[in-house]
Amino acid sequence: MKNLSILFCASEVAPYAKTGGLADVTEALPAALSALGCDVRIFMPLYRCVRNWIKTPTVVSEAAPISVGIHDYHINYMETRTVSGLPLYLLEKDEFYDRSFLYGTPSSGDYDDNAERFITFCSAIRPLCLQLNWFPSIIHLHDWQTGLAAAYHHHYWRRDPNFAHSGTVFTIHNLAYQGVFPGKYFSLTNLPAEAFSLDGIEFWGNCNFLKAGLVYSDFLTTVSPRYSQEIQTSEYGCGLHGVLHERNDCLSGILNGIDQVVWNPVTDSFIPTNYSSSRLSGKRQCKEALLTELGFSREQVDLPLLGMIGRLATQKGFQLLNEILDELMNCPALLVILGSGDAEIGTMVHAMAARYPEQIKIRIEFNEPLAHRIEAGADIFLMPSSYEPCGLNQMYSLRYGAIPIVHATGGLDDSVVDVRKEPLQGTGFKFTIYEASAFIETIKSALELFQNKPKWIDLQRRAMAQDFSWERSAERYLDVYERVLKKKRMIGGQ
């Protein structure tokens, strides 16, 4: 599908603005699609943090009019290029986006005007295309912040001849975050009255922006095959499993890839010593350097070092870790945690480190270079998420020979093979029952194998040989785009 034009619309794109895996996907997938011959462009808000990366973007248009409810706003469109050379368009409206955080503050929670902020963003997509005189074949939307764009396309944009043959694809990165707002905000959307209904964006009397994406997009994707099945159940569907089940004929799970150039221990500039599966001595040197950097004793280098990186969120399993902490520290083992997010979980993590100051080190921050050094220095990587749509850190860990221990859910289950069940093909360890006892027993199994150096090295080498390139995922997305456009051609774009 050469010359296919695709507009990615997202609230986060790495490295400019990032709170999680969404940003990694919207950086890497467009680059992979471009390498396959597509004309890919990206649109995101111009947050304060973006200005730290992009000092002087080019002005595309100034004072463009946007209607949000009864309000008439004027916005600016700016342009720059991503690291991979793709056009990156930025929505400038400082009243909404020039803030210290993307969606809310750690102390006060979500911003009160998030509905208006992302109604504005979605409303700005069509005018951007008109300004550029460029009309994408596919508008690829990501998570709740862009869900309303699918509704706008369905109710309004497709009646414009420029958009009549364009399709919308909506990717669910995490169904738990839905963008639910009181029903009074519906008037700001300027959607027709019938859109506020059970078959539209209404959700128990509220507006559900993610539901708009689910209902009105031409095709839905999730970030792993297992997760696409899980979200159709009441356990994982977050109240929307019925909607998803109804649309399962146009729902597909595509496992995310990783940037194997950025995440490559052979060339990684963030780590003190580069290494490969055939030269693992460099990994021990990375471990020694990390222990020194974090304040561990050099005499502890032979103890297994466990790493954990991620948002401080209930989903990520920190409570489960806290339940097994005493037993884990008695093994003995070392633990490093890097992350930022929920203040209450941050307090719990601080308490863990205070109980075992010689064995646990924490960094409550977002620190990409340190994340690379932890992956390179850790022997084992923990991902006890209660659910995980895809997860990227387990893939990074495999690439760096930091053997992952994961809960068998979502993309974690899709990407890790349990060595206890498949000794010759295994790449890590999985526990199925989400209980503290299952978690600690799995860790103990890993620690036991860690003592058998030849078998552990074999495991590391298998892990490091796994292919999670974005090219494979991009090919799957091209299949989805073709399916959408074929259907559009059959029905004349209506």
N, C-alpha and C positions, 0 to 999 in steps of 0.2 A: 504494500500500500504506500508507494512513494507519493510524496507531495501532499499527504494528508495533513490538514491544518488542525491543530489542537490548542485550545486555550485552557490552561490550568488555573483554577481560581481557588485560593487557599488563604487561610488566616495566618499561616506560618510557612516559612521557607528557610531552610538552613543555608548558610550560617547566620542569616540576617535577623531572624526572629524564631525562637524555638522554645517550646516547653516539653516536647516529647517526640515520638517517632514520626508524627505527621510531617514535621519539618524535614526530616531526613528523606522521606518518600517524595515530597514535592521538590526537593533538590535533585535527587538521583534519577527518578523515573523520567522526568522530561529530558534529561541528558541522554538516557538510554534510548528513548524514542527518537530523539534527534539523530542519534548515531545510526538509526535504522532508516533514515531518510525523511522523517516527518518535519513539518514546520511547526515547532512548539514554542509557545510563548506563555508567560506566567504573569498573574495579576495578584497583588496582595496590598494590604494597607501599609502606609508609610508611618510606622511606629517610631517612637523616639530611638529605640535600640537599633533600628535600621540605619538611622543617620550615623551611628558609630562606624558602620561599614561603608556607607555610600555618602560621601561628602557633597558631591556636586552632581546630582542627577540632572538629566536633560529635561527641559519642560516640553511636554507634548501638547498640553492645553491648559489654559487658566480660566478660572471662574465658570466652569461648565455647570449648568443648572441641573439640580436633582430635586425631585419632589419626594418628601417623606411625610405622609399624612397631609396635613395642611401647611407644612413647613416647606419653604423653598430654600434649599441650600445651594451654595456654590462651592465646587470642589476643583482641585487641580490634579491633573494627571502628569506624572513624571516617568522617565524611562532611564534604565541603565542596562548593564549586561551582567549575567550571572558569571560565576567562575568558569563555567563550561561554555560561556559565550552566547547564551540564549537571551532574548529580549525579556527584561523584567520590568513590568509596569507597576507603578506605585500610586495608590490613592492618597493624596495629601488633603487632610482636613484635620488640622491640629487640635481643634476643639474635641475631636473624638479619639485621635490616635497618638497625640504627643503626650504620652504618659509613661510612668516608670515600669509598668507591668502591662501585659497584653490584655488580660481579661479581668483582673481584680488584684487587690493587694492581699498579702498573707494575713494581715491583721483584721481587715474589714470584709474580706470575701469579694464576690463578684461586683463589678461596677454596676451601679443602678441603671445606667443607660446602655447596657450591652445590646438590648433589642434594637434600639435606634442606631447604634454603631454598625451593626451588621445588616440591618435593613438598608442602610446607606451603601454599604459595600456591595451588596447584591444588586441594588438598583443601579450601581455605577458600571456594571459589566457591559450592558448593551451600548450605552453612550460611549464607552471606551472604544468598542469596535467601530462605531460610526465615526469617531474622531480619526481612527487609524485607516478607515476604509478597508478594513481587513475583517473577514467574516469566517470564523472557524467552522470546520466540518463537525468537530466535537467540542463541546464545552464540558470539561472534566471538573467536577465539583467535589470538594472534600470536607466532610464533617458538617456539623450543624451550622457553622458560621456562614456557609454558602448554600444551605438547603433551600432558602427562599428563591434563589435564582432559578431552580427547576420549576417552581410555581410560576414565576414571571415568564419563563420561556413557554410553558404550557398555555397560560392564559393570554399572553400578549405577544411575546417576541416572535413566535413562529408564524404570526400573521404578517410580519414584515417579510417581503420577498428575500431580503438578505439572509434571513434566518430560517426560511421555510424548510430547508433541507438539512439543517443542523440538528444534531442529536445531543442529548445530555446523558452523561454518565456520572453517577454519584457513588463515591467510595466512603464506606463506613470504617473509620479507623478505630473508633471506640464508641459502641452504642450507649454506654452509660452516660455520656455527655450529650445532651439532647437539645439544649437551648430552649428551655421551657419558660414562658413568660405569661403573666396574667392576660386574660382575654382582651383587656382594654387596649393592648398594644396592636391588636389586629388592624385598627383604623390607620395605623402608621404604615402598614404594608401597601396600601392602595390596591390590594387584591379584590376581586369581585366577592360579593357577599357569600356566594356558594362555596368559596374556598374555606370558610370557617364552618366546617361540618365534619362529621365522622369520616367522610371520604376525602377530606382535605387536611388542613393543618390543625384542626381542633383536637385537643387532647384533655379530656376531663375539664372542659371549660377554659382551658388555657390555649395559648399558641405554642405549637411545638415545631421549631424550625427544622429539626432533623427529620421529623415526619414529613415535612414538605418535600424534602429530598427523596424520601422513600416512596411517596405516593406519586410524585409528578415526573421523576426522572425516567428516561427511556430504559436505562439499565442500571443495576445496582451491583457493586462489588464490595467484598470485604477483603481483609489483608491476609487471610489464610483460609484454606479449604475447611479445616475443622471449625473455625469460628463461624463460617457461613452456615453450618449446620446447627451449631450451638444457639445462635441468636434466634432460631425459629422455635425454641423451646421456652417455656415459662421461666425456667431457672436462669437463663441468660438473656432473655429477650427484652428485659427492662420495660415491660408493658407494651412493647411493639411487636411481639412475636407473631400475633395474628396478622398484622399488616405484612410482615416479611414472609410469612407462610403463603399468603395470597399471591405474593409476587415472586415465588421461588422459581418460576419458569424464566425469569430474567434476573436471577441472582447468582453470582459466581464468586468463589473464594480463590484469590490469587495470592500466593505467598510472596510477601515483600522480598526484595533482594537487599543487598548491602553494597556500598561503594567499596569494591575490593582494591581500589587504588589508595583511597584514604585509609582504609583499615587493612593494612598489610604489614606484618611485622618485619618483612624483608626490607622495606623502604621507609617505614614510619619515622618521621623526623621528631616526633614527640617523645620517643622512648630512648633511653641512654645507649642501648646496644641492639642492633638489628639481628634478627635470627630467622631461621627457617625450620621446617620439620626435619631436615637432615643435619641441622646445626643447632641443636636445642641448648647448647651451653650458654648461648646468649640470653635465653630466657631466665636462667638462674642469675645471671648478672643483672638483669632487669629487676628481679626479685630483691636482690641485695640492695640495689639503689633505691627501690621503693621503700624498703624497710627503714633505711636511713632517712629518706625524705619525710616519712610519716612519724618518725620518732620511736620506732621499734628498736630493740636491741639487736645488734648484728649476730649475737649468739643464738638468736631465735630463727636463723635462716633455714634450719632443717625442719622446723615445724611447718605443717601445711598452712598456707595463707589462703583464706577464703575472701572473695571480693563480692560486693553487692553495690550496684549502681542503678539509680532510677529515681523517679518522682517519689517523694514522701507522701504516699497515698495509701489508703486502706487496701486497695486492690493489690498492692505489690507484696503483701505478705509479711510486713514488719512485725505485726502482732504474733504471727506464727513463729517468727524468729525469736521474739522475746520469750515465748513460752518454753523454748528449748535451750535458752541461752546458757543456763548453768550446766546442763549436761554436755553441751557443745564445748564449753570452755574447759571442762574437765577431761576432754578427749586426749590431749589438749590440742588447741588450734589457735590461730590468729585470725582476726577479722578486720576488714576495712570496709567502711560504708561511705559512699559519696552520693549526695542527692540534695534536693531542695523541694519545698512544697508545704504540706500541711504542718502547721505549727505544733499541733498536739502530738503528731508522730515524731516531729523533730525533738520534742521534749523527751519522748520515750527513748529515742536513739541516744540522746545525751546521757540519759540515765543508764543505758547499757554500758556506755564507755566509762562512766563513773564507777560502775561496779567492777569492771575489769580493765583498769587503765593500762596495764602492761600488755594486754592481749587484744584490745579493741581500739582502733583509731577511727575517727569520723571527720568528715568534711561536709558541712551543710552549705553547699554552694553548687552552682552550675560551673563546671570546670572541664572543658573538653580535653585539653592536653593531659590533665590528671586522669581522666577516664581512660585514655590510651595507655598510660603508664600502669594503671591498675590491671587492665586486661593483660598487659605484657608481664606483669609481676606476679599475678595471682596464680595459684595452682588450681583452684576450684572457684567456680562462679555460681552464686546462688540466685535463683529466680523462682521463689515460692509464690508466684502470683495466684490469687484465687481465680482469676480469669485473665487471659492475655490474648487480645485479638490477633496479634502477630508476635510482637517482641523483636527487637533487633540485637539486644545485648547478648542473647544466647548465641547468635550467629557470629558476632564479634568475638565472643569467647572461644568458640570453636576455631575460628581463624587464628587466634593467638595461643591456642593450646591450653587455655584455662578451662578445664573440663566443667561443663554446666550441670547443675542439679536443678531440675525444673519440676513444677507441677504439670501433669499431663493434661494441658488444656490449650485450646486455640492453636496458635502458631508454635507454641512451645512443644506441643505434641507432634506437630507436623515436621519440625526441624531437628529434633533430637531423637536418636535411637538408643534405647536402654541397653547398656553393655551387659547387664545381668541376664537379659532375655536373649540377646544376640551377641555372644562374646566375640565373634569374628567381624561383625559389622557395627557394633555399638560405638557411639560417639559421646555418650554422657550417661546420666542417671535420671530416672523419672519416678515420681510417686503419684499414684492415682487418687487415693483417698485424701481429701484435704483436711488432714489432722496433724497435730504436732508430732504424734508418735510415728506416723509414716514419714514425716520430714526428717526427723532425727535418725531413724533407722536407715534411710537412704544416704544421709550424710556419712553415717558410720560405715556403710558399705563402700563409699568412695574413699574414705580415709584408710580403710583396710587395703584396698587396691593400691592406694598411693604408696604404701610401704613396699609393694612389689614393683621395684623400679623398671625392670624390663617390660612388664605388662602395662605399666602406666605410660611408658614412652610409646609403646605400640598404640595405646588409646589416644595419646596426644597426636600422633602422626595421622591416624585415621580422621580425627576431628579436624585437623588443619587441612586435610585434603578435600573437605566438602566444598561444593560449588554453590554459592548463593549469589551469583552475579545478577545484576539487574537486566541483562540482555534477555535472559530466560523469561523473566516476569514481563518485560516489555512486549515480547512476542505474544504472550497471553492477552495483554491489553489490546494489542492490535486486532486480535481475533474478536474481542468484544466490540471494538469500534466498528469493525466491518459488519458485525451482526446488526448493530444499531442502524448503520447507514443503509444496509440492504433492506431492512424493514421500512426505513423512510422512503426509499426509492419505490418500494412496492405499493405504498399507500399515498404516494405523491406528496410526501412532506407534511401531510395534514394529520 
